[in-house]
Amino acid sequence: MKILNKKIASHKSSAAWIQRQAADPYVERAHKEGYRARAAYKLIEMDERFHFLKNNQVVVDLGAAPGSWSQYIARTYPKSKIFAMDLLEITPINNVEFYQGDFTTDSALDWLVNKLNLENADSGTADVVLSDMAPNTVGHKKTDHLRQMVLLEYAFDFAVRALKPGGTFVAKSFTGGTTNDLLKQIKEKFETVHHIKPPASRKDSVEMFIVAMGFRG
């Protein structure tokens, strides 16, 4: 693929990204199958391996933009109820209720608590909590990792509050030292915990995913 825009072509990182996108079979597949982003296949591959999504579930999708994870769930499990959240706006998806805001703020959490009716529940009401949240990276490996761990801890704390017994927590993490400490905490709360890199995750990416199933309540 030839880069026609000279300004973009002169920027090595931009040109490399465009070339990589053009050669990426997941990008082509997402275009053909109507998914908003190649990221859909990360969730699809994890679901096909662990079978944690089903119809008639209540699912929370954190870091949802541009919406490909919610899109997959709404397509494949149309009887499920999906609550999605992101800092960025997404184009509406049928059967998905979306909140644009910062998950770490009280107002965003209040929205989720209200939608899940957690204030009036003796235990959690969600079947699955998904988090594809990632920080804006600065290019400093240690700083980027610590920022990701903060988001992962927020997501985990919310999952512990929101999940029904037996529920599933799936979240993005980065490779790095403090992940092991948090994994220990997650293993205390779930029957089985997997730390994996699905095939759709680019090999040069430091992202991993935690799939924690069988919430102990």
MILO-847712 format. One record per residue (C-alpha): residue number from 1; chain; z, x, y. Coordinates in steps of 0.02 Angstrom, whole numbers, always signed. Layout:
# residues N
NUM A Z X Y
...
# end
This chain:
# residues 217
1 A +0 +0 +0
2 A -54 +75 +165
3 A +63 +60 +314
4 A -45 -6 +456
5 A +88 -9 +592
6 A +92 +171 +655
7 A +266 +154 +731
8 A +338 +95 +565
9 A +237 +220 +465
10 A +305 +363 +570
11 A +483 +318 +523
12 A +507 +391 +349
13 A +646 +274 +295
14 A +551 +118 +349
15 A +392 +175 +264
16 A +487 +218 +104
17 A +569 +46 +102
18 A +402 -43 +122
19 A +322 +62 -15
20 A +469 +28 -130
21 A +459 -159 -98
22 A +274 -160 -136
23 A +303 -72 -303
24 A +455 -175 -354
25 A +417 -298 -495
26 A +570 -402 -449
27 A +502 -429 -273
28 A +337 -489 -346
29 A +427 -600 -472
30 A +537 -677 -338
31 A +382 -717 -236
32 A +295 -798 -384
33 A +447 -898 -440
34 A +496 -953 -266
35 A +661 -861 -246
36 A +712 -804 -73
37 A +758 -629 -129
38 A +749 -514 -279
39 A +939 -523 -284
40 A +922 -687 -379
41 A +885 -588 -536
42 A +1049 -494 -529
43 A +1140 -659 -551
44 A +1011 -724 -676
45 A +1032 -569 -785
46 A +1222 -577 -779
47 A +1220 -763 -819
48 A +1100 -738 -964
49 A +1214 -603 -1034
50 A +1383 -687 -1010
51 A +1342 -874 -993
52 A +1472 -913 -861
53 A +1370 -1043 -766
54 A +1351 -1222 -829
55 A +1316 -1395 -763
56 A +1454 -1497 -681
57 A +1543 -1343 -612
58 A +1615 -1309 -441
59 A +1544 -1143 -382
60 A +1585 -1040 -227
61 A +1450 -918 -168
62 A +1516 -789 -43
63 A +1394 -677 +50
64 A +1260 -803 +8
65 A +1119 -761 +131
66 A +974 -779 +112
67 A +1028 -899 -25
68 A +945 -841 -185
69 A +1104 -852 -291
70 A +1141 -1029 -233
71 A +957 -1069 -255
72 A +962 -1014 -437
73 A +1119 -1114 -474
74 A +1053 -1271 -388
75 A +890 -1257 -486
76 A +960 -1216 -656
77 A +1122 -1316 -651
78 A +1081 -1463 -536
79 A +1239 -1559 -580
80 A +1351 -1421 -511
81 A +1429 -1425 -338
82 A +1399 -1268 -234
83 A +1490 -1208 -78
84 A +1408 -1059 +5
85 A +1461 -947 +149
86 A +1389 -803 +249
87 A +1391 -727 +422
88 A +1204 -758 +429
89 A +1122 -928 +432
90 A +1022 -985 +281
91 A +885 -1114 +265
92 A +964 -1271 +188
93 A +962 -1289 -1
94 A +978 -1456 -89
95 A +1151 -1481 -167
96 A +1224 -1332 -73
97 A +1352 -1352 +66
98 A +1345 -1201 +181
99 A +1464 -1129 +310
100 A +1406 -994 +429
101 A +1552 -881 +471
102 A +1661 -733 +426
103 A +1746 -759 +258
104 A +1893 -652 +313
105 A +1940 -771 +455
106 A +2062 -917 +446
107 A +1930 -1042 +500
108 A +1813 -995 +357
109 A +1953 -999 +229
110 A +2012 -1166 +296
111 A +1837 -1236 +267
112 A +1839 -1179 +87
113 A +2016 -1241 +58
114 A +1966 -1410 +125
115 A +1806 -1421 +24
116 A +1894 -1370 -135
117 A +2043 -1482 -97
118 A +2159 -1337 -135
119 A +2301 -1397 -24
120 A +2328 -1550 -134
121 A +2297 -1467 -301
122 A +2428 -1400 -422
123 A +2306 -1265 -476
124 A +2134 -1202 -428
125 A +1984 -1318 -424
126 A +1836 -1197 -434
127 A +1753 -1148 -598
128 A +1662 -995 -531
129 A +1686 -885 -378
130 A +1539 -771 -339
131 A +1538 -633 -209
132 A +1384 -535 -161
133 A +1466 -484 +2
134 A +1431 -310 +67
135 A +1479 -224 +230
136 A +1358 -155 +357
137 A +1344 +22 +294
138 A +1359 +173 +410
139 A +1289 +303 +292
140 A +1456 +387 +260
141 A +1491 +364 +75
142 A +1681 +358 +83
143 A +1685 +240 +233
144 A +1555 +124 +157
145 A +1652 +121 -6
146 A +1817 +79 +78
147 A +1735 -63 +176
148 A +1665 -135 +15
149 A +1834 -124 -70
150 A +1913 -225 +72
151 A +1786 -363 +47
152 A +1810 -357 -141
153 A +1999 -373 -120
154 A +1977 -523 -4
155 A +1861 -605 -131
156 A +1980 -569 -275
157 A +2130 -640 -181
158 A +2031 -797 -144
159 A +1974 -812 -325
160 A +2154 -804 -386
161 A +2195 -949 -271
162 A +2038 -1052 -300
163 A +1996 -1037 -485
164 A +2044 -1157 -623
165 A +2121 -1082 -779
166 A +1977 -1012 -881
167 A +1870 -984 -726
168 A +1753 -840 -687
169 A +1748 -714 -545
170 A +1589 -613 -514
171 A +1587 -489 -370
172 A +1491 -341 -303
173 A +1581 -175 -299
174 A +1529 +3 -261
175 A +1553 +151 -375
176 A +1702 +254 -319
177 A +1883 +301 -349
178 A +1981 +150 -291
179 A +1879 +30 -398
180 A +1981 +77 -552
181 A +2144 +27 -468
182 A +2077 -143 -420
183 A +2001 -166 -593
184 A +2175 -149 -666
185 A +2236 -291 -556
186 A +2088 -399 -604
187 A +2116 -365 -789
188 A +2293 -432 -772
189 A +2224 -599 -712
190 A +2074 -620 -829
191 A +2048 -618 -1017
192 A +1891 -511 -1012
193 A +1825 -398 -874
194 A +1658 -308 -871
195 A +1601 -181 -740
196 A +1412 -177 -752
197 A +1250 -135 -664
198 A +1119 -270 -703
199 A +939 -209 -727
200 A +886 -293 -564
201 A +1005 -182 -466
202 A +904 -34 -403
203 A +943 +129 -491
204 A +970 +221 -327
205 A +1096 +90 -268
206 A +1283 +123 -285
207 A +1318 -62 -313
208 A +1401 -122 -473
209 A +1462 -296 -520
210 A +1626 -353 -592
211 A +1614 -501 -711
212 A +1790 -566 -746
213 A +1803 -715 -864
214 A +1946 -821 -929
215 A +2060 -833 -778
216 A +2239 -839 -839
217 A +2298 -953 -697
# end
